[in-house]
């Protein structure tokens, strides 16, 4: 009777282990093409700013966004990669 319980627990452990995400080797080979970055602010009516986007591989400027005091957001080019944001003014 004890061996039957041990066998059932062993089979259950094997089945639960098989439901994982994969072996550590498979997880290590996962593509890391993207990186996390902070949450981007939308275009509020409280400030006007310019956000310049740069390619993560070449470092060249690839896009730009302008936010006006009216809450209008204009985008040009690619808005992916690394960015720098410049505050122009606070709106009244």
N, CA, C and O atoms as a MOPAC input file, in Angstrom:
PM7 MOZYME 1SCF
protein

 N      0.82100 1    -1.19200 1     0.00000 1
 C      0.00000 1     0.00000 1     0.00000 1
 C      0.86800 1     1.25900 1     0.00000 1
 O      0.56700 1     2.22500 1    -0.70100 1
 N      1.94200 1     1.24400 1     0.78600 1
 C      2.83500 1     2.38700 1     0.86100 1
 C      3.53500 1     2.60900 1    -0.47900 1
 O      3.70700 1     3.75100 1    -0.90600 1
 N      3.93300 1     1.54400 1    -1.13500 1
 C      4.60200 1     1.68800 1    -2.43200 1
 C      3.65400 1     2.24500 1    -3.49100 1
 O      4.08600 1     2.94500 1    -4.40700 1
 N      2.37000 1     1.93800 1    -3.36600 1
 C      1.39300 1     2.46700 1    -4.30800 1
 C      1.28500 1     3.98600 1    -4.15000 1
 O      1.20500 1     4.70100 1    -5.14900 1
 N      1.28200 1     4.49300 1    -2.89700 1
 C      1.22100 1     5.93600 1    -2.64300 1
 C      2.49400 1     6.62900 1    -3.11800 1
 O      2.43800 1     7.72300 1    -3.68000 1
 N      3.61900 1     6.00300 1    -2.89400 1
 C      4.88900 1     6.57000 1    -3.34300 1
 C      4.91300 1     6.64800 1    -4.86900 1
 O      5.37600 1     7.63900 1    -5.43400 1
 N      4.41800 1     5.61500 1    -5.53000 1
 C      4.36200 1     5.59500 1    -6.98200 1
 C      3.44000 1     6.69300 1    -7.50400 1
 O      3.78500 1     7.37000 1    -8.47300 1
 N      2.28200 1     6.88200 1    -6.88900 1
 C      1.33200 1     7.92200 1    -7.30700 1
 C      1.94100 1     9.31100 1    -7.11800 1
 O      1.81300 1    10.16700 1    -7.99300 1
 N      2.59700 1     9.53600 1    -5.99100 1
 C      3.23200 1    10.82700 1    -5.72500 1
 C      4.35200 1    11.07700 1    -6.73100 1
 O      4.52000 1    12.20200 1    -7.20400 1
 N      5.11200 1    10.04800 1    -7.05800 1
 C      6.18900 1    10.18300 1    -8.04500 1
 C      5.67400 1    10.54300 1    -9.41900 1
 O      6.23400 1    11.41500 1   -10.08400 1
 N      4.61500 1     9.88300 1    -9.85400 1
 C      4.02100 1    10.17000 1   -11.16300 1
 C      3.44600 1    11.58500 1   -11.17500 1
 O      3.59900 1    12.30900 1   -12.15900 1
 N      2.79500 1    11.97500 1   -10.10100 1
 C      2.23300 1    13.32900 1   -10.02000 1
 C      3.34500 1    14.37200 1   -10.09100 1
 O      3.18500 1    15.39600 1   -10.75500 1
 N      4.45900 1    14.13000 1    -9.42300 1
 C      5.58600 1    15.06300 1    -9.46100 1
 C      6.16400 1    15.17100 1   -10.86700 1
 O      6.52900 1    16.26300 1   -11.30200 1
 N      6.25100 1    14.05400 1   -11.58100 1
 C      6.74500 1    14.08600 1   -12.95700 1
 C      5.80700 1    14.86900 1   -13.86700 1
 O      6.26200 1    15.64000 1   -14.71100 1
 N      4.50700 1    14.67700 1   -13.70300 1
 C      3.54400 1    15.39600 1   -14.52800 1
 C      3.57600 1    16.89000 1   -14.24800 1
 O      3.50900 1    17.69300 1   -15.17900 1
 N      3.67600 1    17.27300 1   -12.98300 1
 C      3.73900 1    18.68500 1   -12.64100 1
 C      5.02800 1    19.31700 1   -13.16000 1
 O      5.02500 1    20.46500 1   -13.60500 1
 N      6.10500 1    18.58500 1   -13.10400 1
 C      7.37700 1    19.08900 1   -13.61400 1
 C      7.36700 1    19.25700 1   -15.11600 1
 O      8.04900 1    20.13400 1   -15.64700 1
 N      6.60900 1    18.43500 1   -15.80600 1
 C      6.54000 1    18.51700 1   -17.26800 1
 C      5.72500 1    19.70700 1   -17.73500 1
 O      5.80400 1    20.07500 1   -18.90700 1
 N      4.94900 1    20.31600 1   -16.86400 1
 C      4.10800 1    21.45000 1   -17.23800 1
 C      4.83400 1    22.78000 1   -17.11900 1
 O      4.20700 1    23.82700 1   -17.27400 1
 N      6.11200 1    22.77400 1   -16.85200 1
 C      6.87800 1    24.01300 1   -16.69600 1
 C      7.09200 1    24.70700 1   -18.02000 1
 O      6.57800 1    24.27000 1   -19.05000 1
 N      7.86000 1    25.80200 1   -17.99700 1
 C      8.08900 1    26.60700 1   -19.18600 1
 C      9.19200 1    26.05500 1   -20.07600 1
 O      9.34500 1    26.51600 1   -21.20800 1
 N      9.93000 1    25.12600 1   -19.62300 1
 C     11.00700 1    24.57900 1   -20.43100 1
 C     12.24700 1    24.41300 1   -19.58500 1
 O     12.28900 1    24.80900 1   -18.42000 1
 N     13.25600 1    23.82100 1   -20.19300 1
 C     14.49800 1    23.59700 1   -19.46600 1
 C     15.24900 1    24.90600 1   -19.30200 1
 O     15.01100 1    25.85200 1   -20.05300 1
 N     16.16500 1    24.97700 1   -18.31900 1
 C     16.95100 1    26.20300 1   -18.13900 1
 C     17.74900 1    26.56500 1   -19.39300 1
 O     17.97300 1    27.74800 1   -19.65200 1
 N     18.18200 1    25.57300 1   -20.17300 1
 C     18.92400 1    25.84800 1   -21.39600 1
 C     18.03900 1    26.55500 1   -22.42700 1
 O     18.48000 1    27.48100 1   -23.10800 1
 N     16.77000 1    26.10000 1   -22.53200 1
 C     15.85100 1    26.73300 1   -23.47600 1
 C     15.54000 1    28.15500 1   -23.05500 1
 O     15.45200 1    29.04400 1   -23.90100 1
 N     15.37200 1    28.38500 1   -21.76800 1
 C     15.07600 1    29.72500 1   -21.28300 1
 C     16.25700 1    30.65700 1   -21.48600 1
 O     16.06200 1    31.84300 1   -21.75300 1
 N     17.47100 1    30.15200 1   -21.36700 1
 C     18.66200 1    30.98100 1   -21.53100 1
 C     18.83300 1    31.41200 1   -22.98300 1
 O     19.45200 1    32.44400 1   -23.24200 1
 N     18.29900 1    30.64600 1   -23.94100 1
 C     18.44700 1    30.97500 1   -25.34900 1
 C     17.34900 1    31.91400 1   -25.84700 1
 O     17.30500 1    32.23800 1   -27.03300 1
 N     16.47800 1    32.34400 1   -24.96500 1
 C     15.38500 1    33.22700 1   -25.34900 1
 C     15.93900 1    34.54700 1   -25.88400 1
 O     16.92200 1    35.07000 1   -25.35900 1
 N     15.31700 1    35.07400 1   -26.91200 1
 C     15.76800 1    36.31600 1   -27.53000 1
 C     15.54500 1    37.49600 1   -26.59200 1
 O     14.48500 1    37.62500 1   -25.97800 1
 N     16.54600 1    38.34500 1   -26.49000 1
 C     16.45600 1    39.52900 1   -25.64200 1
 C     16.56600 1    40.78600 1   -26.49000 1
 O     17.33400 1    41.69200 1   -26.16400 1
 N     15.80200 1    40.84700 1   -27.57800 1
 C     15.87300 1    41.97800 1   -28.48800 1
 C     15.27700 1    43.25500 1   -27.90900 1
 O     15.67500 1    44.34900 1   -28.30900 1
 N     14.34300 1    43.14400 1   -26.98700 1
 C     13.71400 1    44.33700 1   -26.42900 1
 C     14.18700 1    44.56000 1   -24.99800 1
 O     14.63800 1    43.63400 1   -24.32400 1
 N     14.07700 1    45.79300 1   -24.55700 1
 C     14.44700 1    46.13300 1   -23.19400 1
 C     13.30200 1    46.88200 1   -22.54700 1
 O     12.49200 1    47.51200 1   -23.22600 1
 N     13.24400 1    46.80700 1   -21.23800 1
 C     12.22300 1    47.55100 1   -20.51300 1
 C     12.60100 1    49.00700 1   -20.46100 1
 O     13.78200 1    49.34800 1   -20.40300 1
 N     11.61700 1    49.85700 1   -20.48000 1
 C     11.87800 1    51.26000 1   -20.24700 1
 C     10.69300 1    51.83400 1   -19.50100 1
 O      9.61300 1    51.24400 1   -19.47300 1
 N     10.90800 1    52.98600 1   -18.90100 1
 C      9.89500 1    53.58400 1   -18.04600 1
 C      8.62200 1    53.87200 1   -18.83200 1
 O      8.64500 1    54.03700 1   -20.05200 1
 N      7.52100 1    53.92900 1   -18.10700 1
 C      6.23600 1    54.26600 1   -18.70400 1
 C      6.31500 1    55.66100 1   -19.30200 1
 O      6.77200 1    56.59400 1   -18.64100 1
 N      5.87800 1    55.81300 1   -20.53300 1
 C      5.93900 1    57.10900 1   -21.19600 1
 C      4.73800 1    57.95200 1   -20.80500 1
 O      3.61700 1    57.45300 1   -20.71000 1
 N      4.98600 1    59.23100 1   -20.58100 1
 C      3.89800 1    60.16000 1   -20.28800 1
 C      3.14900 1    60.46800 1   -21.56800 1
 O      3.75700 1    60.63200 1   -22.62600 1
 N      1.84900 1    60.54600 1   -21.47900 1
 C      1.04700 1    60.97700 1   -22.60700 1
 C      1.21400 1    62.48400 1   -22.73300 1
 O      2.02300 1    63.07100 1   -22.01500 1
 N      0.50100 1    63.09500 1   -23.58800 1
 C      0.61700 1    64.53100 1   -23.81700 1
 C     -0.43800 1    65.26000 1   -22.97700 1
 O     -1.56100 1    65.46000 1   -23.44000 1
 N     -0.09100 1    65.65400 1   -21.76300 1
 C     -1.06000 1    66.35700 1   -20.91500 1
 C     -1.12400 1    67.83700 1   -21.26800 1
 O     -0.30300 1    68.32900 1   -22.04100 1
 N     -2.07100 1    68.52800 1   -20.72000 1
 C     -2.16600 1    69.97100 1   -20.93800 1
 C     -1.31800 1    70.73500 1   -19.93100 1
 O     -1.38300 1    71.96300 1   -19.88200 1
 N     -0.53300 1    70.04300 1   -19.13800 1
 C      0.24200 1    70.69900 1   -18.08200 1
 C      1.64600 1    71.09800 1   -18.50100 1
 O      2.29200 1    71.88700 1   -17.81100 1
 N      2.13600 1    70.56500 1   -19.62900 1
 C      3.49200 1    70.90900 1   -20.05900 1
 C      3.64000 1    70.70400 1   -21.56300 1
 O      2.87000 1    69.97200 1   -22.18400 1
 N      4.64700 1    71.36600 1   -22.13700 1
 C      4.99900 1    71.11800 1   -23.52900 1
 C      6.43100 1    70.60700 1   -23.54200 1
 O      7.28300 1    71.09600 1   -22.80000 1
 N      6.68700 1    69.61400 1   -24.39600 1
 C      7.99300 1    68.98000 1   -24.41800 1
 C      8.28400 1    68.38700 1   -25.77500 1
 O      7.40900 1    68.29200 1   -26.63600 1
 N      9.53600 1    67.98700 1   -25.94900 1
 C     10.00400 1    67.31000 1   -27.15700 1
 C     10.69600 1    66.03200 1   -26.72000 1
 O     11.52600 1    66.05500 1   -25.81000 1
 N     10.36700 1    64.92200 1   -27.35300 1
 C     11.00600 1    63.63300 1   -27.07500 1
 C     11.72300 1    63.18700 1   -28.35200 1
 O     11.08200 1    62.98000 1   -29.38200 1
 N     13.04200 1    63.04000 1   -28.28800 1
 C     13.84100 1    62.62000 1   -29.43200 1
 C     14.20700 1    61.15500 1   -29.27400 1
 O     14.73900 1    60.74900 1   -28.24100 1
 N     13.92000 1    60.36300 1   -30.30000 1
 C     14.16400 1    58.92300 1   -30.28400 1
 C     15.42800 1    58.59100 1   -31.04400 1
 O     15.70000 1    59.16300 1   -32.10000 1
 N     16.21600 1    57.64500 1   -30.49400 1
 C     17.47600 1    57.22200 1   -31.09100 1
 C     17.47500 1    55.70800 1   -31.28900 1
 O     16.89300 1    54.97100 1   -30.49400 1
 N     18.12800 1    55.25500 1   -32.34900 1
 C     18.28300 1    53.82800 1   -32.60100 1
 C     19.15800 1    53.21700 1   -31.51800 1
 O     20.18700 1    53.78600 1   -31.15200 1
 N     18.75600 1    52.06100 1   -31.00500 1
 C     19.55400 1    51.39600 1   -29.97400 1
 C     20.80900 1    50.77000 1   -30.55200 1
 O     21.75400 1    50.49000 1   -29.81400 1
 N     20.83700 1    50.54500 1   -31.85400 1
 C     22.02000 1    49.91900 1   -32.46200 1
 C     23.01000 1    50.93900 1   -33.00200 1
 O     24.21700 1    50.77800 1   -32.82700 1
 N     22.51300 1    51.99800 1   -33.66300 1
 C     23.41800 1    52.97400 1   -34.26700 1
 C     23.57900 1    54.24800 1   -33.45700 1
 O     24.57500 1    54.95600 1   -33.61100 1
 N     22.61500 1    54.54900 1   -32.59700 1
 C     22.66500 1    55.78400 1   -31.81800 1
 C     22.19500 1    57.00300 1   -32.58800 1
 O     22.22700 1    58.11200 1   -32.05500 1
 N     21.76000 1    56.82800 1   -33.82700 1
 C     21.29300 1    57.94200 1   -34.64700 1
 C     19.84200 1    58.27600 1   -34.33500 1
 O     19.06900 1    57.40600 1   -33.93600 1
 N     19.47900 1    59.53500 1   -34.51900 1
 C     18.10200 1    59.96700 1   -34.30700 1
 C     17.19600 1    59.31700 1   -35.34500 1
 O     17.48300 1    59.35800 1   -36.54100 1
 N     16.08700 1    58.71100 1   -34.87600 1
 C     15.16100 1    58.03200 1   -35.78500 1
 C     13.74300 1    58.58100 1   -35.71600 1
 O     12.91900 1    58.26000 1   -36.57200 1
 N     13.44500 1    59.40300 1   -34.71300 1
 C     12.09700 1    59.93800 1   -34.59400 1
 C     12.03400 1    61.03400 1   -33.56600 1
 O     12.96600 1    61.25200 1   -32.79100 1
 N     10.89700 1    61.72700 1   -33.57800 1
 C     10.69400 1    62.81500 1   -32.61900 1
 C      9.20200 1    62.94500 1   -32.32600 1
 O      8.36600 1    62.65400 1   -33.18200 1
 N      8.87600 1    63.38100 1   -31.11600 1
 C      7.50200 1    63.66100 1   -30.71200 1
 C      7.46900 1    65.05400 1   -30.09100 1
 O      8.36900 1    65.43400 1   -29.34200 1
 N      6.42900 1    65.80000 1   -30.40800 1
 C      6.23300 1    67.11600 1   -29.81900 1
 C      4.89300 1    67.12000 1   -29.10200 1
 O      3.88900 1    66.66200 1   -29.64600 1
 N      4.88000 1    67.63700 1   -27.88300 1
 C      3.63400 1    67.78400 1   -27.12400 1
 C      3.41400 1    69.27200 1   -26.88100 1
 O      4.29900 1    69.95300 1   -26.36200 1
 N      2.25000 1    69.77700 1   -27.24900 1
 C      1.94000 1    71.19600 1   -27.06600 1
 C      1.05800 1    71.40000 1   -25.84200 1
 O      0.51600 1    70.44300 1   -25.29000 1
 N      0.92000 1    72.65000 1   -25.42500 1
 C      0.08000 1    72.97200 1   -24.26300 1
 C     -1.39400 1    72.68800 1   -24.52200 1
 O     -2.17600 1    72.58500 1   -23.57700 1
 N     -1.78300 1    72.55900 1   -25.78500 1
 C     -3.17500 1    72.23300 1   -26.11700 1
 C     -3.45800 1    70.74100 1   -25.99100 1
 O     -4.60000 1    70.31200 1   -26.16000 1
 N     -2.42800 1    69.94500 1   -25.69300 1
 C     -2.59800 1    68.50700 1   -25.56300 1
 C     -2.44700 1    67.76400 1   -26.87900 1
 O     -2.85500 1    66.60800 1   -26.99300 1
 N     -1.86100 1    68.42700 1   -27.87900 1
 C     -1.65200 1    67.80900 1   -29.18900 1
 C     -0.29600 1    67.12200 1   -29.22300 1
 O      0.71900 1    67.73200 1   -28.88500 1
 N     -0.27200 1    65.86500 1   -29.62800 1
 C      0.96200 1    65.10300 1   -29.74500 1
 C      1.23500 1    64.84800 1   -31.21800 1
 O      0.42000 1    64.23600 1   -31.90800 1
 N      2.38500 1    65.31800 1   -31.70300 1
 C      2.79300 1    65.09700 1   -33.08200 1
 C      3.96900 1    64.13500 1   -33.08200 1
 O      4.92400 1    64.30800 1   -32.32400 1
 N      3.89500 1    63.11600 1   -33.94000 1
 C      4.94800 1    62.10200 1   -34.02900 1
 C      5.51900 1    62.09400 1   -35.43500 1
 O      4.78600 1    62.17300 1   -36.42000 1
 N      6.84300 1    61.99700 1   -35.51200 1
 C      7.53400 1    61.90700 1   -36.78800 1
 C      8.57200 1    60.80200 1   -36.69200 1
 O      9.28900 1    60.71200 1   -35.69500 1
 N      8.66300 1    59.96400 1   -37.71000 1
 C      9.65500 1    58.89700 1   -37.73200 1
 C      9.27200 1    57.74400 1   -36.82800 1
 O      8.09200 1    57.48100 1   -36.59500 1
 N     10.28700 1    57.05900 1   -36.32200 1
 C     10.10700 1    55.87700 1   -35.48500 1
 C     10.17000 1    56.26800 1   -34.01600 1
 O     11.09400 1    56.96200 1   -33.59200 1
 N      9.18900 1    55.82200 1   -33.24400 1
 C      9.16700 1    56.12400 1   -31.80900 1
 C      9.43000 1    54.85200 1   -31.01900 1
 O      8.61800 1    54.42200 1   -30.20000 1
 N     10.59700 1    54.26100 1   -31.29100 1
 C     11.06200 1    53.07700 1   -30.57000 1
 C     12.53800 1    53.24900 1   -30.29700 1
 O     13.21900 1    54.02400 1   -30.96900 1
 N     13.02800 1    52.52800 1   -29.31000 1
 C     14.44400 1    52.58900 1   -28.98500 1
 C     14.68900 1    53.40800 1   -27.72100 1
 O     13.90900 1    53.35100 1   -26.77100 1
 N     15.76400 1    54.15900 1   -27.72300 1
 C     16.13400 1    54.99700 1   -26.58300 1
 C     15.65600 1    56.42000 1   -26.87100 1
 O     15.66200 1    56.84600 1   -28.02600 1
 N     15.24700 1    57.15500 1   -25.84800 1
 C     14.78900 1    58.51800 1   -26.07200 1
 C     15.33400 1    59.46400 1   -25.01200 1
 O     15.71500 1    59.05600 1   -23.91400 1
 N     15.35700 1    60.73100 1   -25.37500 1
 C     15.66100 1    61.81300 1   -24.44600 1
 C     14.50500 1    62.77700 1   -24.52600 1
 O     13.99600 1    63.06200 1   -25.61000 1
 N     14.08700 1    63.28200 1   -23.37400 1
 C     12.94300 1    64.19000 1   -23.34500 1
 C     13.37400 1    65.54700 1   -22.82500 1
 O     14.07400 1    65.63800 1   -21.81600 1
 N     12.95600 1    66.60700 1   -23.51500 1
 C     13.31400 1    67.96500 1   -23.15900 1
 C     12.03500 1    68.73400 1   -22.85300 1
 O     11.13800 1    68.80900 1   -23.69200 1
 N     11.95000 1    69.30300 1   -21.65800 1
 C     10.79700 1    70.09800 1   -21.24700 1
 C     10.94700 1    71.49900 1   -21.80500 1
 O     11.97900 1    72.13900 1   -21.60600 1
 N      9.91000 1    71.99300 1   -22.51300 1
 C      9.94400 1    73.35400 1   -23.03100 1
 C      9.34700 1    74.33000 1   -22.01900 1
 O      9.95900 1    75.34700 1   -21.69300 1
 N      8.15000 1    74.01600 1   -21.52500 1
 C      7.51300 1    74.93800 1   -20.58200 1
 C      6.37100 1    74.22500 1   -19.86500 1
 O      5.87100 1    73.19100 1   -20.30800 1
 N      5.98000 1    74.82100 1   -18.73700 1
 C      4.77800 1    74.37900 1   -18.04800 1
 C      3.62800 1    75.24100 1   -18.55300 1
 O      3.79100 1    76.44800 1   -18.73500 1
 N      2.49500 1    74.64600 1   -18.77500 1
 C      1.35700 1    75.35000 1   -19.34100 1
 C      0.45800 1    75.89600 1   -18.23500 1
 O      0.38100 1    75.34200 1   -17.13800 1
 N     -0.21200 1    76.98600 1   -18.55300 1
 C     -1.08600 1    77.63800 1   -17.55800 1
 C     -2.52800 1    77.39200 1   -17.86200 1
 O     -3.40100 1    77.86300 1   -17.13400 1

